[in-house]
Amino acid sequence: MGAEFGRTSGAQGRISQWLRRRARAGADGDAEAARREDLLLAVAAAGLPLAPAAHPAGYRCSCDRIGCPTPARHPVSFAWQTQSTTDRAQIERWARHQPGANFITATGMVHDVLDVPLDAGHAALARLLADGIDVGPVAESEGAHGQGRLLFFTATRGTPEDEDEWWPCELDCHPETMDEHPGLRWHCRGSYVLVPPARLPGDLAVTWVRGPEFPLPDPLTLLETLTDECARYAGEPQGDVAAWPLRG
């Protein structure tokens, strides 16, 4: 622990308390629900806004869409950007009234996310830590057939005074097109990612590698190492598509 979140001086203490709190007495399901709620509250206490998302329902998505292209990976409401909040009471209500729900965090408000292939991400993480570079929260999103992703949470670039100099993430690619871009993706305004703990179809999950207690770094301190490892990943036999984005 010992991280500063740059917000209230007691934030870290509250997060530590929530993460260490013993599971409430009761059945295993109650203990798991308590742990889930604690983890979500820790994310919110770190300043990352949350909103409910879909979850697995048997072999399909909990949403009503037939043939959902991103089962258990998308927000429940179309108003997820305005709905996203760090309010403790609201998150407790969501967690308790929607016990199966996953949660997304809206990027581009407080934080961005650098999203890379799993193998490239773990190699980059090892390099960054060995070089003594501050790395913030990191989550692993499991994927079938080795197509998982590692998510590096960073400070946001912020909204510039001149809006003409800003573009939303959707101009690059939508969150659901992740499989089409095996290289680095930068989630900023207009995008989102799932936060742990999240369940995915096929008994897959999203979990923390480094928790939300770590302060958010400047994304530029990570970018060179991440793009370097993505390029290396794309050059390996299993990657027949160049690392994204690619400048011609």
N, C-alpha and C positions, 0 to 999 in steps of 0.2 A: 504494500500500500504506500502511503506517503505521497500520493499524487495530489497536485493542485488542479482544480477544475477551472480556476479563474472566475468563479462565480461567488458563492457564499463560502465563508471559511469553514462552515460545519458540514459541507457537502460530503467530503471524503469520509468523515466520521460516520455519517448516516449510511453511506454505501457499505462501509466496512461492517457496520452493525447488521444491515440487512443480509449481506452475503454470509455472515457467520451465524446468523440466527438459527437455532435448532428447529428442525421440522416440527410443526405442531402435532400434538398427540392425536392419534386416530389411525385409520386404515392407511395402507400404502398409498391409495389414491389421494387421500387428504394431505399426506406428506409431500407427494409429488406436486400437488396443486399449490401448496405453500412455497415450495422451492421455486416453482415457476413464477409465482407472484413476486417473490423476493428478487429474482433475477430481472424481471421487468421493471420493478421499482428502482433497482440499481441503475438500469439504463436511463430511466427518466431523470434520476437524481444527477446523472452526469450531463444532463441538458439535452439529450437526444429525444426529439418528439416522436411519439408512438401513435399508431392507429391500428385497429383490428384488421386481420387478414384472414383469408380462407384457410382451410385445413383439410387433410385427407379424410375422405368418407368412404371407407372400404377401398375400392380400386379407382375411385374417382375423386373429383373435387367437391367440397361442401357447397359450392355455388350452384346456381340453377342452370348454368350454361352447359348445353350439351356439347360434349367433346372439348371441354375447356383446354386451351393450348398450354396453359401454365398452372396446372392443378396445385393448389395449396401455396402458391407463390405470389398472389396478388391481393390488393386491399379488398375489403368487403364493400366499401362505399366509394362511389365516384368522387365524393367530396373529401377524399383522404388527405389532401394537402391542407385544407382548412380545419379538418377534424383532428389532425395530429396535435398532440399535447404532451406536456410533461407533468400535468396536474396529477398528483398522487391519488386523490380521491376518485377521479375519473378512471384512471388506469386500474385501480382496485375494483371498481364497478364492472369494467369490461372483463377483467380477468375472472371475476367470480360469476358473472352472468353468462359468459361465453367460455366455459372451461376448456373447450377444444380448440379455440381460435389461436392461430399464429398471430404475430404482430409484425408490422413493417415500421421502419423509421424513414421519414421524409428527409431527403438530402437537400443540400443547398441553402438551408436556413441557419443551422449551427455547424453542421459538419458535412463533409463530402466522404465518398468511399471510393477507393481505388480497388478495383475488382479484377483479379488475375487468375489464370489457371492454377489448379491446386499444386502441381509439382513445381511450377515456376515460383509460386508464392512462398512455398516452404523454403526453397533455395534462397530466395531473396530475403526472407525473414532471418535465416541463419546468417547471411552476410551482413545485414543491417545490425543485428545484435553484436556480432563479432567486431564490427567497426565502431561500436559504442554509440550508434545513432539512436536517438530516442524514437521508439515505435509505440504508437498508441494502441487502442483496442484492435484486436484481430479476430475475425470469426471465420469458421470453416463451414462451407455449404457443401454437403456431400452430393455426389452425382453418380448416376449409373455409368458403368463402363469407364471408370476413371475420369469422368468429366466434371469433377467437383471444382469449386472455386474457393479462393482465399480472399477475404474482404478486409482491407486495411482502412480503418476509420481515421480520418484526418480532420483538421480544421477546414472550414469552408473557404473558398476564395473570396466570399463576400459579394455583395451586390455593388457594382461600381456606380459612381454618380451618373455616368453616361450609359443609359440602358442600351444604346446602340452597340456598345462594346461587350455586351453580354449575350450568351446564347444558352438556352435550356438544354439539358441532357438529351431530350427527345429529338433534337436536331442531329445528334450523333446516331443514336439508336434507342429504341424503347427497351425498358427492362426485360421484356419477355423475349427479346431477340438475342439473348446472351449466347445461345449455342452457335449463333452465326459469327460470333466474334471471339476467336480463341485467345486473342491477346488481351491487352489491358483495356479496361473500360473505366471511365471516370464518371461516377454518379454525382451530379451536381443538382442545380435547380430543375425541378420537374421530374425527378426520379425518386426511387426508393429501393431499399433492400430489406430482406427479412432479418430480424434480430433473434438471437438465441433467447430462450429455447424455442425452436420451431421444428415441427414434424413435416416430413415430405413423403409422398407416395413411395412405396417400396421399402418401408422401414428405414428411410434415410432421414437425416436431421441436419439442423444448423446449430452449431455449438461454438462456445468461446474457446479460442486458443490463448488469447490475452483478454482479460475482462475489461469492463467499462471504467474501472478505477484508474486506468492509465490515461494521462492527459493527451489531448488531441495534438498531434504534431503538424507542422507546416507540410502540406502535401509535396512540395518541391524537394524536401529533404529525402523523400522516399522514391521519387519518380525515376531517377536515373537507374537505380538498382532494379526497380521493378521492370522497367522497359528492357533493360539488359537481359534479365532472366526470361522475360517473355520472348525476346528474340531468340535466345538460346533454345527455349522450349519449342518454338515454331520450327527451328531447324532440325529437330530430332525426327526420327522416322515416323512417329505417330502423328506429327503435325504437318499436314500438307497445305495449310493456309498460313500466310505470313502474319506475324504479330500485328495487331490492330491497336492504334491507328498507324497507317503507313503513309509516309510523305513521299510523293513521287518526284 
